[in-house]
Amino acid sequence: RPMKPALLQHFLLQNYNGVEYNLALDPTEQFLYALAGTQLHVLNVDANGMVSETAAPIDLPGVTSASQPVGIAVVRK
């Protein structure tokens, strides 16, 4: 119900204690991508909308802690 949102889950990313600043849901709604710091986190989304992070975060090549990547594009193969 869009007019009465409810908190389903509080989730913390693996190996990261900052703020996720870019999120993107893939077209199948099975994966949620979170850009956080210098890493990309891939979360699995189950049928109830709950998320889990089953793979280690991906370090973005060429990105240093002095930079802040912005934006995620998700396309279907």
C-alpha positions in Angstrom: 0.0 0.0 0.0 1.9 3.1 -1.2 0.1 5.5 1.2 1.1 3.5 4.3 4.7 2.3 3.9 6.0 0.0 6.6 9.6 -0.9 7.5 10.2 -4.5 6.6 13.9 -4.8 7.2 16.9 -2.9 8.5 19.9 -4.0 6.5 23.6 -3.2 6.8 26.0 -3.7 3.8 29.0 -6.0 4.2 32.3 -4.2 5.2 30.8 -0.7 5.0 29.5 1.6 7.7 28.9 4.7 5.7 26.0 5.9 3.6 24.8 4.3 0.4 24.3 7.2 -2.0 23.1 5.4 -5.2 20.6 2.6 -5.4 19.2 0.8 -8.5 16.8 -2.1 -8.9 17.3 -4.3 -11.9 14.4 -4.7 -14.4 13.6 -8.2 -13.0 13.4 -6.8 -9.4 15.6 -9.7 -8.2 18.7 -7.6 -7.6 19.3 -4.3 -5.9 22.6 -2.5 -6.6 24.1 -0.1 -4.0 27.0 2.2 -4.7 28.8 2.9 -1.4 32.2 4.4 -1.0 34.5 2.8 -3.6 32.5 -0.4 -3.8 29.4 -1.8 -5.6 27.2 -4.1 -3.5 24.8 -6.5 -5.1 21.8 -7.5 -3.0 19.4 -10.3 -3.7 15.7 -9.4 -3.4 13.4 -12.2 -2.5 9.7 -12.5 -3.3 8.7 -10.8 -0.1 11.0 -7.8 -0.8 13.6 -8.8 1.8 17.3 -8.3 0.8 20.4 -10.3 1.4 24.0 -9.8 0.4 25.5 -13.2 -0.6 28.5 -12.0 -2.5 31.4 -9.8 -1.4 31.3 -6.2 -2.5 33.1 -5.3 -5.7 35.9 -2.8 -5.5 35.6 -0.3 -8.4 38.8 -0.2 -10.4 40.5 3.2 -10.5 38.4 4.7 -7.8 40.1 6.1 -4.7 38.7 7.2 -1.4 39.3 10.8 -2.5 36.7 10.4 -5.3 33.0 9.7 -5.2 31.5 7.8 -8.1 27.9 8.8 -8.9 25.2 6.9 -10.7 24.2 3.4 -11.6 22.7 2.2 -14.8 21.0 -1.2 -14.9 20.2 -2.9 -18.2 18.8 -6.3 -19.1 21.1 -8.5 -21.1 
